[in-house]
Amino acid sequence: MFPPDRPLPGPPLPPQRPLVGILFKMASAFAFSCMGASVKIVGSLTGPVNGFPVGQVVFCRSFFALIPVFVWMAMVGKLPTAFATTNRRGHIKRGLVGSMGMFCGFAGLTSLPLPDATAISFAAPLFSVVLAALLLGEVVRLYRWTAVLIGFCGVIVMLWPHLSADALSISGSDARARGAFFSLCGAICAAFAMIEVRRLTATETTAAIVTYFSLMTTTFGMMSVLGGAFDPKWAWVLPDAKQALFLVLTGVMGGFGQIFLTESYRRAPASVVAPFDYTGMIFALFWGYFLFGDLPDTLVLIGAFIVSAAGIYVILRERQLGIDRARQGEASAQRAL
């Protein structure tokens, strides 16, 4: 979900209230952390055959998120613009790369502790700075390049416990190495999605961007499940009542996360609320410990701090330079889509 990029039909925007915007931003981070926890719980629930394939989880995440999102659009008068578009090709490009990011991110979540996967996903805004310079021709000055390089050092620190010689050995712990790889790929895909979103906001409404992305990820999730006809590992697994509850919860919490995210940007400037996206790490630590007994490695915490500090610096530096955070700041949350 993204901040309103241009006037939409419906009631006028509420007055700017930074504190309310920050609270909505933190609520969105909490909702997305609940979504991540649900994905990890689903990954630990064994189905009757091979457990739940990633495609099935992606489908449920996208399909059930549409319910609260469409209700919210109707309430704020944005539903008429949900399917209006003049750039279907752009939506397709964004949907493809965003879907890849969601598949990779969920695959990483099922193989890594929740705080570790969350911390790695915070690298997405750093990759987006590089891509903005390469693909959009955006001017990136020395201070931001320095912050990006420091942030990438933090990424290496985070990955180190998972990519050591022991993690790559055939001892069973190689699953974490794969999880770290998928999480990093998810962050890179999210960065590419940010760039596509920044292009789309030139002509498309927020409602259309969200709707087409959700419909495409729902479609790709179902298509991967249909691939089960060729490989049983991708086949749909019929859930029991408990499993179905968490699959639905994954989508509903993702939908509420999108709603809270948009509301935060309607009530405060993006440069004010964007840094609070990193509160998601606190919630991930909470759920990781109390639900799964996971305590992240010290190096992961150090790396997460470095990446978060670099990301926040990039946000504040761009605000100082007068760069529009309304697109890139909101796009940073696409790691959770």
C-alpha positions as CSV (number, residue, x, y, z in Angstrom):
1,M,0.0,0.0,0.0
2,F,1.2,3.5,-0.8
3,P,0.4,7.0,0.3
4,P,-2.3,8.8,-1.7
5,D,-0.2,10.1,-4.6
6,R,-3.0,12.3,-6.0
7,P,-6.6,13.3,-5.1
8,L,-9.0,10.5,-5.1
9,P,-12.8,10.5,-5.1
10,G,-14.3,10.5,-1.7
11,P,-13.9,12.4,1.5
12,P,-11.1,15.0,1.8
13,L,-7.9,14.0,3.5
14,P,-7.9,14.4,7.3
15,P,-5.7,17.2,8.8
16,Q,-2.1,16.4,9.3
17,R,-1.6,14.8,12.7
18,P,2.0,13.4,13.1
19,L,1.3,11.5,16.3
20,V,-1.7,9.8,14.8
21,G,0.2,9.0,11.7
22,I,3.0,7.4,13.7
23,L,0.6,5.3,15.7
24,F,-1.0,4.0,12.5
25,K,2.5,3.3,11.1
26,M,3.4,1.3,14.2
27,A,0.0,-0.5,14.0
28,S,0.9,-1.5,10.4
29,A,4.3,-2.8,11.5
30,F,2.5,-4.8,14.2
31,A,-0.1,-6.2,11.7
32,F,2.7,-7.2,9.3
33,S,4.6,-8.9,12.1
34,C,1.4,-10.9,13.0
35,M,1.2,-11.8,9.3
36,G,4.9,-13.0,9.4
37,A,4.2,-15.0,12.5
38,S,1.2,-16.6,10.9
39,V,3.3,-17.5,7.8
40,K,5.9,-19.1,10.1
41,I,3.2,-21.0,12.1
42,V,1.7,-22.3,8.8
43,G,5.2,-23.4,7.7
44,S,5.5,-25.4,10.9
45,L,2.1,-27.1,10.5
46,T,2.5,-30.3,8.6
47,G,-0.2,-31.2,6.2
48,P,-1.2,-34.7,5.2
49,V,1.3,-34.9,2.4
50,N,4.2,-32.5,2.2
51,G,3.1,-29.6,4.4
52,F,1.8,-26.3,2.9
53,P,3.5,-25.2,-0.3
54,V,4.6,-21.6,-0.5
55,G,2.2,-21.0,-3.4
56,Q,-0.8,-21.9,-1.3
57,V,0.4,-19.5,1.4
58,V,0.9,-16.7,-1.1
59,F,-2.6,-17.4,-2.5
60,C,-4.2,-17.2,0.9
61,R,-2.2,-14.1,1.9
62,S,-3.3,-12.2,-1.2
63,F,-6.9,-13.5,-1.6
64,F,-8.0,-13.0,2.0
65,A,-6.3,-9.6,2.2
66,L,-8.7,-8.3,-0.4
67,I,-11.6,-8.6,2.0
68,P,-10.6,-5.9,4.5
69,V,-8.9,-3.8,1.8
70,F,-12.1,-3.6,-0.4
71,V,-14.2,-2.9,2.7
72,W,-11.8,0.0,3.6
73,M,-11.8,1.3,0.0
74,A,-15.6,1.4,0.0
75,M,-15.6,3.3,3.4
76,V,-13.2,6.0,2.2
77,G,-14.7,6.3,-1.3
78,K,-11.8,4.8,-3.3
79,L,-13.5,1.7,-4.6
80,P,-14.5,3.3,-7.9
81,T,-10.8,3.8,-8.8
82,A,-9.7,0.3,-7.8
83,F,-9.8,-1.1,-11.4
84,A,-9.1,2.2,-13.3
85,T,-5.8,2.1,-15.0
86,T,-3.9,3.5,-18.0
87,N,-0.7,1.4,-17.5
88,R,-1.5,-2.3,-17.4
89,R,2.0,-3.2,-18.5
90,G,3.4,-1.4,-15.5
91,H,1.0,-3.3,-13.2
92,I,2.1,-6.6,-14.8
93,K,5.8,-5.8,-14.3
94,R,5.3,-4.8,-10.7
95,G,3.1,-7.8,-10.1
96,L,5.8,-10.2,-11.5
97,V,8.6,-8.9,-9.4
98,G,6.4,-8.3,-6.4
99,S,5.2,-11.9,-6.6
100,M,8.7,-13.2,-6.8
101,G,9.5,-11.2,-3.7
102,M,6.6,-12.6,-1.8
103,F,7.4,-16.2,-2.7
104,C,11.1,-15.7,-1.7
105,G,10.1,-13.8,1.5
106,F,7.7,-16.5,2.6
107,A,10.2,-19.2,1.8
108,G,12.8,-17.4,3.9
109,L,10.3,-17.0,6.8
110,T,9.7,-20.8,7.0
111,S,13.4,-21.5,7.2
112,L,14.7,-18.7,9.4
113,P,13.8,-17.4,12.9
114,L,11.3,-14.6,12.5
115,P,13.6,-11.8,13.7
116,D,16.3,-12.9,11.3
117,A,14.1,-12.9,8.3
118,T,12.6,-9.6,9.3
119,A,16.0,-8.0,9.7
120,I,17.2,-9.2,6.3
121,S,14.1,-7.7,4.7
122,F,15.1,-4.3,5.9
123,A,17.8,-4.2,3.3
124,A,15.2,-3.5,0.6
125,P,15.3,0.3,0.9
126,L,19.1,0.2,0.6
127,F,18.8,-1.8,-2.7
128,S,16.2,0.7,-3.9
129,V,18.6,3.6,-3.6
130,V,21.0,1.8,-5.9
131,L,18.3,0.8,-8.3
132,A,16.9,4.4,-8.4
133,A,20.3,5.7,-9.4
134,L,20.8,3.0,-12.1
135,L,17.2,2.7,-13.5
136,L,15.7,6.1,-12.8
137,G,18.7,8.3,-13.1
138,E,18.2,9.7,-9.6
139,V,21.1,11.7,-8.2
140,V,22.5,10.0,-5.2
141,R,25.1,12.1,-3.3
142,L,28.1,11.0,-1.3
143,Y,26.3,10.9,2.1
144,R,23.6,8.5,0.9
145,W,26.1,6.3,-0.9
146,T,28.1,6.1,2.3
147,A,24.9,5.1,4.2
148,V,24.1,2.5,1.7
149,L,27.6,1.0,1.8
150,I,27.4,0.9,5.6
151,G,24.0,-0.7,5.4
152,F,25.3,-3.4,3.1
153,C,28.1,-4.1,5.6
154,G,25.2,-4.6,8.1
155,V,23.6,-7.1,5.7
156,I,26.8,-9.1,5.5
157,V,27.0,-9.1,9.3
158,M,23.4,-10.4,9.5
159,L,24.0,-13.1,6.9
160,W,27.3,-14.3,8.3
161,P,25.8,-16.7,11.0
162,H,23.7,-18.4,8.3
163,L,26.3,-18.5,5.6
164,S,29.3,-19.8,7.6
165,A,31.0,-23.1,6.7
166,D,28.9,-24.9,9.4
167,A,25.6,-23.6,7.9
168,L,26.6,-24.7,4.4
169,S,27.6,-28.2,5.6
170,I,25.3,-31.2,5.1
171,S,24.3,-31.3,8.7
172,G,20.7,-30.1,8.5
173,S,21.5,-26.5,9.3
174,D,21.8,-25.7,5.6
175,A,18.1,-24.9,5.7
176,R,19.0,-21.6,7.3
177,A,21.5,-20.8,4.6
178,R,18.7,-21.4,2.0
179,G,16.4,-19.3,4.2
180,A,18.9,-16.4,4.3
181,F,19.3,-16.6,0.5
182,F,15.6,-16.5,-0.1
183,S,15.1,-13.6,2.3
184,L,17.8,-11.6,0.6
185,C,16.3,-12.4,-2.8
186,G,13.0,-11.2,-1.4
187,A,14.5,-7.9,-0.3
188,I,16.1,-7.4,-3.8
189,C,12.7,-8.1,-5.5
190,A,11.0,-5.7,-3.1
191,A,13.6,-3.1,-4.1
192,F,12.7,-3.6,-7.8
193,A,9.0,-3.4,-6.9
194,M,9.7,-0.1,-5.2
195,I,11.1,1.3,-8.5
196,E,8.1,0.0,-10.5
197,V,5.7,1.6,-7.9
198,R,7.5,4.9,-8.2
199,R,6.8,4.7,-12.0
200,L,3.2,3.7,-11.5
201,T,2.4,6.6,-9.1
202,A,2.9,9.0,-12.0
203,T,-0.4,7.9,-13.5
204,E,-2.1,5.4,-11.3
205,T,-4.1,5.7,-8.1
206,T,-3.3,4.0,-4.8
207,A,-6.4,1.9,-5.0
208,A,-5.5,0.6,-8.5
209,I,-1.9,-0.2,-7.5
210,V,-3.0,-2.2,-4.5
211,T,-5.9,-4.0,-6.3
212,Y,-3.9,-5.1,-9.3
213,F,-1.0,-6.3,-7.2
214,S,-3.2,-8.3,-4.9
215,L,-5.1,-9.9,-7.9
216,M,-1.8,-10.8,-9.6
217,T,-0.2,-12.4,-6.5
218,T,-3.5,-14.3,-5.9
219,T,-3.3,-15.5,-9.5
220,F,0.4,-16.5,-9.4
221,G,-0.2,-18.3,-6.1
222,M,-3.0,-20.4,-7.6
223,M,-0.9,-21.0,-10.7
224,S,1.9,-22.4,-8.7
225,V,-0.5,-24.7,-6.8
226,L,-1.8,-26.0,-10.1
227,G,1.8,-26.9,-10.9
228,G,1.2,-29.7,-8.3
229,A,-0.1,-31.7,-11.2
230,F,3.6,-32.1,-12.2
231,D,5.3,-31.9,-8.9
232,P,3.5,-33.0,-5.7
233,K,5.6,-30.5,-3.6
234,W,3.5,-27.7,-5.1
235,A,0.1,-29.4,-4.8
236,W,-2.7,-27.8,-2.7
237,V,-2.9,-29.3,0.8
238,L,-6.4,-29.5,2.3
239,P,-6.0,-27.8,5.8
240,D,-7.9,-28.7,8.9
241,A,-9.7,-26.1,11.0
242,K,-6.6,-24.9,12.9
243,Q,-4.5,-24.7,9.7
244,A,-7.2,-22.9,7.8
245,L,-7.5,-20.4,10.6
246,F,-3.9,-19.4,10.3
247,L,-4.0,-19.3,6.5
248,V,-6.9,-16.9,6.6
249,L,-5.2,-14.9,9.4
250,T,-2.2,-14.5,7.2
251,G,-4.2,-12.7,4.6
252,V,-6.4,-10.7,6.9
253,M,-3.5,-9.3,8.9
254,G,-1.7,-8.5,5.7
255,G,-4.8,-6.6,4.6
256,F,-5.1,-4.7,7.8
257,G,-1.4,-3.9,7.6
258,Q,-2.0,-2.3,4.2
259,I,-4.9,-0.3,5.6
260,F,-3.0,1.0,8.6
261,L,0.0,1.8,6.4
262,T,-2.1,4.0,4.0
263,E,-3.9,5.7,6.9
264,S,-0.5,6.6,8.4
265,Y,0.5,8.4,5.2
266,R,-2.8,10.2,5.0
267,R,-2.2,11.8,8.4
268,A,1.5,12.7,8.5
269,P,4.3,13.3,6.0
270,A,6.1,10.2,4.8
271,S,9.4,11.4,6.1
272,V,7.9,11.5,9.6
273,V,6.3,8.1,9.7
274,A,8.7,6.0,7.5
275,P,11.4,5.5,10.1
276,F,8.8,3.8,12.4
277,D,8.7,0.9,9.9
278,Y,11.7,-0.4,11.8
279,T,9.5,-1.0,14.9
280,G,8.6,-4.2,13.1
281,M,11.9,-5.6,14.3
282,I,10.7,-5.2,17.9
283,F,7.5,-7.0,17.2
284,A,9.4,-9.7,15.3
285,L,11.6,-10.2,18.3
286,F,8.5,-10.5,20.6
287,W,6.7,-13.1,18.4
288,G,9.9,-15.0,17.7
289,Y,10.7,-15.5,21.4
290,F,7.2,-16.1,22.8
291,L,5.8,-18.2,19.9
292,F,8.9,-20.0,18.6
293,G,11.5,-19.6,21.4
294,D,13.8,-18.0,18.8
295,L,16.6,-15.8,20.0
296,P,18.5,-14.2,17.1
297,D,22.3,-14.4,17.0
298,T,24.2,-11.5,18.3
299,L,25.6,-10.8,14.9
300,V,22.1,-10.7,13.5
301,L,21.1,-8.0,16.0
302,I,24.2,-6.0,15.3
303,G,23.7,-6.2,11.6
304,A,20.0,-5.3,12.0
305,F,21.0,-2.2,14.0
306,I,23.4,-1.1,11.3
307,V,20.9,-1.7,8.5
308,S,18.1,0.1,10.4
309,A,20.4,3.1,11.2
310,A,21.5,3.3,7.6
311,G,17.9,3.2,6.3
312,I,16.7,5.8,8.7
313,Y,19.7,8.0,7.8
314,V,18.8,7.7,4.1
315,I,15.2,8.7,4.9
316,L,16.2,11.8,6.9
317,R,18.9,12.8,4.4
318,E,16.4,12.7,1.5
319,R,14.0,14.8,3.6
320,Q,16.8,17.3,4.1
321,L,17.5,17.4,0.4
322,G,13.8,17.9,-0.3
323,I,13.4,14.5,-2.1
324,D,9.8,13.3,-2.2
325,R,9.5,10.5,0.4
326,A,5.8,10.0,-0.4
327,R,6.8,7.3,-2.9
328,Q,10.0,5.7,-1.7
329,G,9.2,5.8,2.0
330,E,5.9,4.0,1.6
331,A,7.3,1.6,-1.0
332,S,9.8,0.4,1.7
333,A,6.9,-1.5,3.3
334,Q,6.5,-3.8,0.3
335,R,8.9,-6.2,1.9
336,A,5.8,-7.5,3.9
337,L,3.7,-7.9,0.6
